[in-house]
Amino acid sequence: MKKNTFKNIAKLSVLSTACVASIMIFGGEKAHAHGFVEKPASRAYIGNMAAQQNWNDAFKMYGQSINNPQGIETDKGFPFAGPLDGQIASGDGKVGDFMLDKQTEDMWVKNNMTGGTNAFTWKYTTAHATTKWHYYITKKDWNPNDKLERSDLELIGTVNHDGSTADKNLTHYIDVPKDRSGYHVILAVWDVADTPNAFYQAIDVNLQNDGIPEEDTEAPTKVENLAQTHATTTSISLTWNESTDNTNVKEYKIFRNGQQIGKTATTNFVDEGLTSNTAYKYTVQAVDFAGNTSESSDTLTAKTLEIPAEDTEKPTSPGHLHSMGETSDSVNLMWNKSSDNVKVSQYHVYRDGKKIASTDKTSFTDTGLAAYTTYDYYIVAEDTSGNKSEASNHIQVTTQISNPENEWKAGTFTNPILYTAGTTVSHNGKEYIVVITHQNYGDTTWAPGANGNSLFKVK
């Protein structure tokens, strides 16, 4: 097997601190760009770091992902749905091109890795409500010189989540196989709970396995300090101390009245759909990656609230309002759900201080807007008794520049314009074909026909 084209990943890794700066310098934080695997460094993140040394060379190899390593987002449902075969690494090219789908055995920088339990750490620019993360690795007989397909991959780990934001679960411990060596690709997938999308991260690794793994028979320690943190008329929120293990704890099983009702990789859980004014008994067990299970925690008795004769308690404020994306005439908003002692019935959406809509969902698309215009948004929750929450955080969102006649325009730092290879633009009375996919952040020297500009050619 040939050596890597880029040999010194260690030198690149020291630039991790500069990554946030690179996102701003080369791309700005895009509304649809929300997470990447920081350690071991994903293919897209390595490209982002490489751009700090030589932007042109990095762009030629990694494409638009150097601007937006956290933006490889497309449909969830993998492996049954999601990106097409051959377009898995780029997430169907949603980041702007398909450069990450190129595949040879010596093309990509590789992370040295030993089989067994390995930590995978995500960096979130927007920590969505999350259903799960799942991890795949290429099979023993995969072809490293062919584009990545579903049939090349097998599942090696799933980290289920409770629907809360992803930043509560930064690092996952995944059992990487010890029965293969050399170059392999690990695919990390982050499923968002309240959108149809997921984020895809290809991680190139050089597996260094020798010997047969020893059998792990040691169980995690008993879960301690199981406690109730919150209750409503229909839910109980639980928390506990982290269990320890000779390797790592994979998940926790939650039991209600002796029956398992769920599991989570975190040390908290919300049991919903309960009866008001009712007591329930809970226990929790820890499970490691070998399947060893701890003894049960001490039993906790927790009780839901009684439905009040008169409900005067307002819901909590909607959290983490953010934009999922903008066009020239629309903004796609999303926020975290509020909680209430009884039930949240709806959310009111405010634009520039005026209510424009109400919805029972935690997302809303505002349409019919003016191009390249900044709007201020916030959300207020209301419960079934009409009590209203405090306002959410305010956000200012600017719609994109309108370019209906394909006339070339320079974008701006906060609203770059994407020019896709093969499309046609006009400028100064001439038509040009885009040669290289790129985004313009306001640089007029990148205009078609500019001296030395190879991004366009005359049609």
Phi, psi and omega in degrees: 000137182286159178283161180297147173296315173258115188271328196255074177294334179298319179293324179293325185295334180290349179271006183302326179297329182276356184299317180300320178297322182292326178299320180286319184293316188262341185215340190072160178278109182282152183295330182268006189254109194226356177181147176212162178274119185271326181211122353295144189299128178287168180302316181292320181291322176299320176298320178298318178289323180297330180296339177290334180269317180206099186298316184297313180295320180295319180296320180297327183269316188257346179068210187294345181295340178294333177277337195210060183297339181269008185251019181274085191229129174207195186301144175270182182106009181298139009267357183283334176227202179093202185295155178291154172303139182085351179232023185288316184295329181266357183061050182064022177072018184294342179283349177132343178196183184246022185300325182291348181275351176300144187211114166221166185289341183240017185278316193258150174295137185244140173272124174292135185210142173255141179299166185108199182286122179233146180270135176238118186247129180263151171245120184253131170265336167219119187267085182298157164302137194230140175269311183189168166240144175222147189234139182229155176225150178294146183287169183301323187259021182291158180258107183288355179255016178232151181301148186290130178232164180303320183294346178278346193247150173224146183290134177238353179182145176228132176245105179281151183228163188265014180090353177282180185291152187292336184289356172278358187214067187287319187242135179241143179253111188245137181276101181276134184301147175255007185262015178211155182223169178086204187284126174218162176246130172255129179254120177256129183236129180247112181269120178280141186283321191247022170221166177278012189251164173217159177254138185240132181226117176272130181238119180270127184229151171250101183284130181240082183251132172214135181090168181262134182296143175284147181286133179265117180239005183271126182278154174295164178289159179298139177289129183245157172060042171296128185213157174268129180254338183197154176213147169235190178289343183230005183212156175227130179258131184242153172213161180201167178283150179293134176278158178245160183208161178291338172247264176208149176283131180274315185197172177237136175263134181250132181240136174240123181051039175087354181248134178292130181244352180175179176210157183206153175271353180262180178254036174209157184202141176246118178266117187245171179074029184268171178269140181294153175052045183227139179267141179227149179252130184237145168222160181224142175236145175264145180230134177264182186288342177272358180091002177290136185243135179286168171290159183292149174294169170297149182286133176249130173259122181232152187229138174284162182279156175279142177294121185289148176297323175226117183270114178242006182272127181275153178294163173289158180292137175303137185256154167054049173297132180206168177262135175268355179154154180229150167242190179288344181224015181209157174226130181259109185262151175210152180207167177275146185291151175273163173243159183209156180293337176245281181194137172281130182258327183197166177237139178254131183259128180244132174240125180051040174085358181242137179290129182245345182191162171228144183208152175266005179261174177254032176207157180199137176254118179269121185243174178072029184269167177275146180290147175050049182230140181265133180235149178253129182235149165207166186233144175233133178266149177228138179265181185292344178263003179089003177287136182249145180280171166291159181293149173291181170298147175273143171229147174251124183236135179251127177291162184284163177288135178277136181218063190292331184263016181062021176288130181296136175220147172281137177282202175227172180301320182267343179226073179291156176252130180271128174246118187262135181307134178096345179275165184249137174230159176242148181200127180053041175082002179241155176256141182229153173255133177289124182269318182236128176298132182199167174244140178255126183254022178114007183271106181287346176288349176266010181292151176302136179086353178294149184302123177080004182278117180255011180282341182227155170226150181296134182286000000 
